[in-house]
């Protein structure tokens, strides 16, 4: 994935489903029964879910760029020396669409509970992989660091989410907010990147001990 030719002030991209499908082993680590050695049927269900998911995934992302406004970004408290180095603010919204979510819900209605569960898990990991790929590319190109609404348990995530959607054209990839500031489709993520001089080596603005990603971050893996 190369974003170098895109206009960073209002860019978007569509990826192939193969770019964001999680590896079966990543999914199987979520299963206690599989880890305990009773997992042949679970492994088969995971393989089936991955096969069903591939044509249903619609990985897309959109981003916008503006001069940094620490008040509007609702960042957690930062050392003054670090805050002073932030000059550019990227807002990013990613989604894998709603078709996989609908298929998972249908499997539950048909009482295919294991398949419905694993389809839901594929969606969760796929949108996380998509977000990480977009963030990694923009970070490499602009020396940016990330902070997402909801990363920190004490941030103002819903308010920050609503503010982000005021200036990032999320409708371009079919993502909207409910009246409660929840994204639709559900398998969507939003995050912020901040760039400025001499930020390389600073990876996140939220300490791991206060992060709510709970092991889903690529840096922890």
Backbone as numpy.savetxt, mean C-alpha at the origin, in Angstrom:
# Nx Ny Nz CAx CAy CAz Cx Cy Cz
9.85 -1.56 -13.41 9.00 -0.37 -13.41 9.88 0.87 -13.41
9.66 1.77 -14.37 10.46 2.98 -14.49 9.54 4.19 -14.53
9.63 5.03 -13.51 8.78 6.22 -13.44 9.53 7.46 -13.90
10.74 7.29 -14.42 11.59 8.44 -14.70 11.04 9.36 -15.78
10.22 8.82 -16.69 9.68 9.65 -17.76 8.31 10.21 -17.44
7.78 9.86 -16.27 6.46 10.36 -15.88 6.59 11.74 -15.27
5.54 12.53 -15.41 5.48 13.85 -14.79 5.21 13.66 -13.30
6.17 13.95 -12.40 5.95 13.65 -10.99 4.86 14.49 -10.36
4.47 15.60 -10.97 3.45 16.44 -10.37 2.06 15.83 -10.44
1.85 14.89 -11.35 0.56 14.21 -11.46 0.75 12.97 -12.31
1.34 11.94 -11.74 1.64 10.73 -12.50 0.72 9.59 -12.13
0.62 8.62 -13.03 -0.12 7.40 -12.76 0.51 6.27 -13.54
0.24 5.04 -13.10 0.82 3.88 -13.76 -0.08 2.68 -13.54
-0.11 1.78 -14.51 -0.78 0.49 -14.39 0.27 -0.59 -14.51
0.19 -1.60 -13.66 1.14 -2.70 -13.67 0.45 -3.99 -14.08
1.25 -4.97 -14.42 0.75 -6.31 -14.69 0.52 -7.02 -13.36
-0.50 -7.86 -13.31 -0.80 -8.58 -12.07 0.39 -9.39 -11.58
1.20 -9.89 -12.51 2.37 -10.69 -12.12 3.35 -9.89 -11.28
3.33 -8.55 -11.43 4.27 -7.71 -10.68 3.93 -7.62 -9.20
2.69 -7.96 -8.84 2.27 -7.76 -7.44 1.73 -9.03 -6.80
1.73 -10.16 -7.49 1.29 -11.40 -6.87 2.28 -11.83 -5.79
1.81 -12.09 -4.59 2.74 -12.54 -3.55 3.19 -13.97 -3.81
4.36 -14.30 -3.32 4.85 -15.67 -3.42 4.03 -16.56 -2.48
3.74 -17.81 -2.88 2.97 -18.70 -2.00 3.54 -18.79 -0.59
4.87 -18.81 -0.47 5.48 -18.95 0.85 5.12 -17.78 1.76
4.97 -16.58 1.17 4.60 -15.40 1.97 3.21 -15.59 2.57
2.30 -16.12 1.77 0.95 -16.36 2.26 0.92 -17.48 3.29
1.67 -18.55 3.04 1.62 -19.71 3.92 2.19 -19.39 5.30
3.06 -18.41 5.38 3.57 -18.01 6.70 2.46 -17.47 7.59
1.34 -17.08 6.99 0.21 -16.58 7.78 -0.59 -17.70 8.42
-0.32 -18.96 8.05 -1.14 -20.08 8.50 -0.43 -20.86 9.59
-0.99 -20.86 10.78 -0.42 -21.64 11.88 -0.49 -23.12 11.58
-1.60 -23.59 11.00 -1.74 -25.01 10.69 -0.68 -25.47 9.70
-0.37 -24.61 8.73 0.66 -24.99 7.76 2.02 -25.07 8.44
2.32 -24.11 9.30 3.60 -24.11 9.99 3.74 -25.33 10.90
2.60 -25.84 11.39 2.65 -27.00 12.28 2.66 -28.32 11.52
2.67 -28.26 10.19 2.87 -29.46 9.41 1.63 -30.14 8.88
0.45 -29.49 9.00 -0.79 -30.10 8.49 -1.33 -29.25 7.35
-0.45 -28.99 6.37 -0.79 -27.94 5.43 -0.93 -28.30 3.98
-1.05 -29.59 3.58 -1.14 -29.88 2.17 -2.39 -29.26 1.54
-3.52 -29.38 2.20 -4.75 -28.78 1.67 -4.66 -27.26 1.67
-3.99 -26.71 2.67 -3.84 -25.27 2.73 -2.98 -24.78 1.57
-1.90 -25.50 1.29 -1.04 -25.13 0.17 -1.80 -25.20 -1.15
-2.65 -26.20 -1.30 -3.47 -26.31 -2.51 -4.45 -25.15 -2.62
-5.05 -24.76 -1.49 -5.98 -23.63 -1.50 -5.27 -22.34 -1.87
-4.05 -22.16 -1.37 -3.27 -20.97 -1.71 -2.96 -20.93 -3.20
-2.54 -22.08 -3.75 -2.25 -22.14 -5.18 -3.50 -21.83 -6.01
-4.64 -22.36 -5.58 -5.89 -22.09 -6.30 -6.25 -20.61 -6.22
-6.08 -20.03 -5.04 -6.41 -18.61 -4.88 -5.52 -17.74 -5.75
-4.23 -18.06 -5.83 -3.32 -17.29 -6.66 -3.69 -17.40 -8.13
-4.10 -18.60 -8.55 -4.52 -18.77 -9.94 -5.77 -17.99 -10.27
-6.73 -17.97 -9.34 -7.95 -17.20 -9.55 -7.69 -15.70 -9.49
-6.75 -15.30 -8.65 -6.53 -13.87 -8.42 -5.87 -13.18 -9.59
-4.99 -13.87 -10.28 -4.17 -13.20 -11.29 -5.00 -12.43 -12.32
-6.05 -13.02 -12.94 -6.79 -12.22 -13.92 -7.71 -11.17 -13.29
-7.88 -11.21 -11.97 -8.78 -10.26 -11.30 -8.06 -9.02 -10.79
-6.75 -9.11 -10.62 -6.00 -7.98 -10.09 -5.85 -6.88 -11.13
-6.05 -5.64 -10.69 -5.91 -4.46 -11.55 -5.02 -3.44 -10.83
-3.70 -3.74 -10.74 -2.81 -2.87 -9.95 -2.57 -1.53 -10.64
-2.92 -0.46 -9.93 -2.76 0.89 -10.46 -2.35 1.83 -9.33
-1.67 2.89 -9.70 -1.26 3.89 -8.71 -1.31 5.27 -9.34
-1.54 6.27 -8.51 -1.52 7.66 -8.94 -0.84 8.48 -7.86
-0.11 9.52 -8.26 0.57 10.36 -7.29 0.56 11.81 -7.75
0.79 12.70 -6.80 0.91 14.13 -7.09 2.02 14.69 -6.21
2.53 15.85 -6.59 3.66 16.46 -5.91 3.36 17.92 -5.65
3.75 18.40 -4.47 3.61 19.82 -4.13 4.70 20.19 -3.13
4.94 21.48 -2.94 5.90 21.87 -1.90 5.43 21.40 -0.54
6.35 21.06 0.32 6.00 20.49 1.60 5.28 21.50 2.48
4.25 21.02 3.19 3.51 21.81 4.17 3.34 20.91 5.38
4.19 21.05 6.35 4.18 20.14 7.49 2.87 20.17 8.25
2.21 21.32 8.26 0.92 21.40 8.95 -0.14 20.59 8.25
-0.20 20.71 6.90 -1.22 19.98 6.14 -0.93 18.49 6.12
0.35 18.10 6.16 0.70 16.69 6.09 0.42 15.91 7.36
0.18 16.62 8.47 -0.14 15.98 9.74 0.91 14.93 10.13
2.16 15.29 9.99 3.23 14.37 10.34 3.33 14.19 11.84
3.88 13.04 12.28 4.18 12.90 13.71 5.28 13.88 14.09
5.46 14.14 15.38 6.52 15.07 15.80 7.88 14.63 15.27
8.63 15.58 14.73 9.93 15.29 14.14 10.99 16.18 14.77
12.23 15.68 14.83 13.32 16.58 15.23 13.37 17.78 14.29
13.58 18.95 14.85 13.56 20.18 14.05 14.56 20.11 12.90
15.71 19.51 13.16 16.74 19.42 12.12 16.26 18.59 10.94
15.50 17.52 11.20 14.98 16.68 10.11 13.84 17.39 9.39
12.91 17.98 10.14 11.77 18.65 9.53 12.23 19.77 8.59
13.29 20.46 8.95 13.77 21.57 8.14 14.32 21.11 6.80
14.64 19.83 6.67 15.21 19.31 5.42 14.15 18.83 4.45
12.88 18.81 4.84 11.81 18.34 3.96 11.33 19.48 3.08
11.37 19.28 1.75 10.98 20.35 0.83 9.89 19.95 -0.15
9.78 18.66 -0.51 8.80 18.18 -1.48 7.92 17.11 -0.86
6.64 17.15 -1.21 5.64 16.24 -0.65 4.95 15.48 -1.79
5.13 14.16 -1.81 4.39 13.30 -2.74 3.21 12.69 -2.00
2.03 12.74 -2.61 0.89 11.98 -2.14 0.61 10.87 -3.13
0.42 9.64 -2.65 0.28 8.47 -3.51 -0.93 7.66 -3.08
-1.69 7.17 -4.06 -2.79 6.24 -3.82 -2.60 5.04 -4.73
-2.72 3.85 -4.18 -2.56 2.60 -4.92 -3.79 1.73 -4.73
-4.08 0.89 -5.72 -5.19 -0.05 -5.59 -4.96 -1.26 -6.48
-5.56 -2.38 -6.11 -5.60 -3.54 -7.01 -7.01 -3.76 -7.53
-7.87 -2.74 -7.38 -9.22 -2.81 -7.93 -10.19 -3.56 -7.03
-11.42 -3.69 -7.50 -12.46 -4.30 -6.69 -12.88 -5.69 -7.12
-12.35 -6.19 -8.25 -12.80 -7.49 -8.76 -12.37 -8.64 -7.85
-11.16 -8.57 -7.32 -10.70 -9.64 -6.43 -11.50 -9.65 -5.14
-11.77 -8.47 -4.61 -12.59 -8.36 -3.40 -13.97 -8.96 -3.62
-14.59 -8.66 -4.77 -15.91 -9.21 -5.07 -15.87 -10.73 -5.18
-14.81 -11.26 -5.78 -14.69 -12.71 -5.90 -14.53 -13.36 -4.53
-13.75 -12.75 -3.66 -13.59 -13.27 -2.30 -14.92 -13.31 -1.57
-15.68 -12.23 -1.67 -16.99 -12.18 -1.00 -17.94 -13.24 -1.56
-17.87 -13.48 -2.87 -18.73 -14.49 -3.47 -18.35 -15.89 -2.96
-17.07 -16.14 -2.80 -16.64 -17.44 -2.27 -17.19 -17.66 -0.87
-17.21 -16.61 -0.05 -17.78 -16.74 1.29 -19.28 -17.00 1.21
-19.97 -16.31 0.30 -21.41 -16.56 0.16 -21.68 -17.99 -0.28
-20.80 -18.53 -1.10 -20.96 -19.90 -1.56 -20.41 -20.91 -0.56
-19.99 -20.43 0.61 -19.47 -21.24 1.70 -18.16 -21.94 1.34
-17.39 -21.34 0.42 -16.03 -21.79 0.14 -15.10 -20.90 0.98
-15.11 -21.16 2.28 -14.51 -20.21 3.22 -13.00 -20.13 3.08
-12.35 -21.27 2.88 -10.88 -21.24 2.77 -10.46 -20.45 1.53
-11.12 -20.69 0.42 -10.77 -19.98 -0.81 -11.07 -18.49 -0.68
-12.19 -18.17 -0.07 -12.52 -16.76 0.15 -11.49 -16.06 1.01
-11.05 -16.76 2.04 -10.04 -16.18 2.94 -8.73 -15.93 2.20
-8.27 -16.92 1.42 -6.98 -16.76 0.76 -7.04 -15.75 -0.37
-8.17 -15.62 -1.03 -8.31 -14.55 -2.02 -8.19 -13.19 -1.35
-8.80 -13.06 -0.18 -8.68 -11.81 0.56 -7.23 -11.54 0.94
-6.52 -12.57 1.37 -5.12 -12.40 1.73 -4.26 -12.01 0.53
-4.54 -12.61 -0.62 -3.81 -12.24 -1.84 -3.99 -10.75 -2.12
-5.22 -10.26 -1.97 -5.48 -8.85 -2.21 -4.72 -7.95 -1.25
-4.68 -8.34 0.02 -3.98 -7.56 1.03 -2.50 -7.46 0.72
-1.89 -8.59 0.41 -0.46 -8.58 0.13 -0.16 -7.93 -1.21
-1.03 -8.10 -2.19 -0.77 -7.53 -3.51 -0.75 -6.01 -3.47
-1.70 -5.40 -2.76 -1.72 -3.94 -2.71 -0.55 -3.43 -1.89
-0.11 -4.20 -0.88 1.08 -3.82 -0.12 2.32 -3.88 -1.00
2.46 -4.93 -1.81 3.59 -5.03 -2.72 3.58 -3.90 -3.75
2.40 -3.57 -4.24 2.27 -2.47 -5.19 2.74 -1.16 -4.57
2.26 -0.87 -3.37 2.64 0.37 -2.70 4.15 0.42 -2.46
4.71 -0.71 -2.06 6.14 -0.74 -1.79 6.95 -0.51 -3.06
6.50 -1.05 -4.18 7.21 -0.84 -5.44 7.17 0.62 -5.87
5.99 1.24 -5.77 5.88 2.65 -6.14 6.73 3.51 -5.21
6.63 3.24 -3.91 7.41 4.02 -2.95 8.90 3.85 -3.18
9.34 2.62 -3.42 10.77 2.38 -3.60 11.31 3.11 -4.82
10.51 3.10 -5.91 10.97 3.78 -7.12 11.07 5.29 -6.91
10.05 5.87 -6.32 10.08 7.32 -6.08 11.17 7.69 -5.08
11.39 6.82 -4.10 12.45 7.10 -3.13 13.82 7.08 -3.80
14.03 6.11 -4.69 15.32 6.04 -5.38 15.54 7.27 -6.25
14.49 7.71 -6.93 14.64 8.82 -7.86 14.76 10.17 -7.18
14.08 10.34 -6.03 14.01 11.67 -5.42 14.61 11.72 -4.03
15.18 10.61 -3.56 15.76 10.61 -2.22 14.72 10.85 -1.15
13.52 10.28 -1.34 12.40 10.57 -0.44 12.34 9.56 0.70
11.57 9.93 1.73 11.27 9.05 2.84 9.76 9.01 3.00
9.24 7.93 3.62 7.79 7.73 3.59 7.17 7.85 4.98
5.91 8.24 4.94 5.03 8.16 6.10 3.62 8.01 5.56
2.87 7.04 6.06 1.53 6.79 5.55 0.48 7.09 6.62
-0.68 7.63 6.21 -1.79 7.71 7.17 -2.07 6.33 7.73
-2.04 6.19 9.04 -2.28 4.90 9.65 -1.02 4.16 10.03
0.16 4.63 9.64 1.39 3.95 10.04 1.55 3.95 11.56
1.27 5.10 12.14 1.48 5.25 13.57 0.13 5.18 14.29
0.13 4.46 15.40 -1.13 4.27 16.13 -1.71 5.57 16.66
-0.87 6.62 16.80 -1.37 7.87 17.37 -1.47 8.99 16.35
-1.37 8.66 15.03 -1.49 9.74 14.05 -2.96 10.03 13.75
-3.19 11.10 13.01 -4.55 11.48 12.64 -4.86 10.90 11.26
-4.97 9.58 11.22 -4.98 8.90 9.92 -6.18 9.28 9.06
-7.38 9.31 9.62 -8.55 9.58 8.79 -8.56 11.02 8.28
-8.17 11.96 9.15 -8.11 13.34 8.70 -7.04 13.51 7.63
-5.89 12.87 7.84 -4.82 12.96 6.86 -5.25 12.33 5.54
-6.00 11.25 5.60 -6.48 10.60 4.39 -7.39 11.53 3.59
-8.30 12.17 4.27 -9.21 13.09 3.58 -8.45 14.24 2.95
-7.46 14.77 3.66 -6.68 15.88 3.12 -5.89 15.44 1.89
-5.36 14.22 1.93 -4.60 13.69 0.81 -5.47 13.61 -0.44
-6.70 13.17 -0.29 -7.60 13.00 -1.43 -8.06 14.33 -2.01
-7.82 15.43 -1.31 -8.18 16.74 -1.86 -7.27 17.13 -3.00
-6.04 16.62 -3.03 -5.09 17.09 -4.03 -4.45 15.99 -4.87
-4.66 14.72 -4.50 -4.19 13.61 -5.33 -5.39 13.09 -6.14
-5.29 13.02 -7.48 -6.43 12.64 -8.32 -6.71 11.14 -8.29
-7.15 10.65 -7.13 -7.36 9.21 -6.96 -8.46 8.68 -7.86
-9.39 9.55 -8.26 -10.46 9.09 -9.15 -9.91 8.60 -10.48
-8.69 9.02 -10.82 -8.07 8.58 -12.06 -7.87 7.07 -12.09
-7.71 6.45 -10.91 -7.53 5.00 -10.86 -8.73 4.33 -10.19
-9.85 5.04 -10.09 -11.08 4.45 -9.58 -11.16 4.31 -8.08
-10.42 5.13 -7.33 -10.45 5.05 -5.87 -11.18 6.28 -5.32
-12.03 6.06 -4.34 -12.78 7.15 -3.72 -12.81 6.93 -2.21
-13.29 7.95 -1.49 -13.45 7.87 -0.04 -14.93 7.83 0.32
-15.27 7.02 1.31 -16.61 7.03 1.84 -16.78 8.26 2.74
-17.98 8.44 3.25 -18.22 9.56 4.16 -17.42 9.42 5.46
-16.93 8.22 5.73 -16.10 7.99 6.92 -14.61 7.95 6.57
-14.27 8.41 5.37 -12.87 8.49 4.92 -12.20 7.13 4.80
-12.99 6.12 4.43 -12.46 4.79 4.14 -12.38 4.64 2.63
-11.28 4.10 2.13 -11.09 3.98 0.70 -11.91 2.84 0.10
-12.42 3.09 -1.09 -13.06 2.08 -1.92 -12.40 2.11 -3.28
-12.03 0.95 -3.84 -12.11 -0.40 -3.30 -11.30 -0.56 -2.01
-11.67 -1.58 -1.25 -11.04 -1.80 0.05 -9.56 -2.10 -0.10
-9.18 -2.86 -1.13 -7.77 -3.21 -1.31 -7.03 -2.05 -1.97
-6.94 -0.97 -1.23 -6.25 0.25 -1.67 -5.41 0.76 -0.50
-4.36 1.47 -0.83 -3.49 2.07 0.17 -3.13 3.48 -0.27
-2.97 4.37 0.70 -2.45 5.70 0.42 -1.23 5.94 1.30
-0.34 6.75 0.83 0.83 7.09 1.64 1.42 8.39 1.14
2.32 8.95 1.96 3.03 10.18 1.64 4.52 9.89 1.54
5.18 10.59 0.66 6.63 10.59 0.58 7.10 12.04 0.73
8.17 12.22 1.48 8.74 13.55 1.65 10.19 13.52 1.18
10.55 14.48 0.36 11.90 14.54 -0.19 12.54 15.86 0.20
13.85 15.85 0.20 14.60 17.05 0.52 16.08 16.76 0.49
16.91 17.76 0.73 18.36 17.56 0.69 18.84 16.61 1.79
19.76 15.73 1.43 20.49 14.91 2.41 19.58 14.03 3.25
18.54 13.42 2.62 17.66 12.52 3.35 18.00 11.05 3.13
18.94 10.76 2.28 19.28 9.36 2.02 19.81 8.73 3.31
19.32 7.52 3.56 19.66 6.84 4.80 18.56 6.94 5.84
17.64 7.92 5.69 16.45 8.00 6.55 15.32 7.32 5.79
14.80 6.20 6.28 13.86 5.41 5.50 12.41 5.71 5.85
12.10 5.93 7.12 10.72 6.16 7.54 10.68 7.30 8.55
9.53 7.93 8.65 9.33 8.97 9.65 8.62 8.45 10.89
8.30 7.16 10.91 7.65 6.53 12.05 8.55 5.41 12.55
8.85 5.39 13.83 9.68 4.33 14.39 8.99 2.98 14.28
9.76 1.92 14.03 9.18 0.59 13.91 8.36 0.20 15.14
8.78 0.66 16.32 8.08 0.30 17.56 6.70 0.92 17.63
6.41 1.94 16.79 5.10 2.59 16.79 4.34 2.35 15.50
4.82 1.44 14.66 4.22 1.22 13.34 3.12 0.18 13.43
2.04 0.37 12.68 0.92 -0.56 12.72 0.93 -1.54 11.54
2.00 -1.53 10.73 2.05 -2.45 9.59 2.25 -3.89 10.02
2.73 -4.10 11.25 2.76 -5.42 11.85 3.47 -6.46 10.99
4.66 -6.12 10.54 5.46 -7.08 9.81 5.24 -7.11 8.32
4.28 -6.35 7.80 4.01 -6.37 6.35 4.95 -5.48 5.57
5.77 -4.69 6.26 6.68 -3.78 5.59 7.83 -4.53 4.97
8.25 -4.12 3.77 9.36 -4.78 3.09 10.66 -4.62 3.87
10.82 -3.56 4.62 12.05 -3.37 5.38 12.16 -4.38 6.52
11.05 -4.70 7.15 11.10 -5.70 8.22 11.34 -7.09 7.64
10.76 -7.40 6.50 10.98 -8.72 5.89 12.42 -8.87 5.47
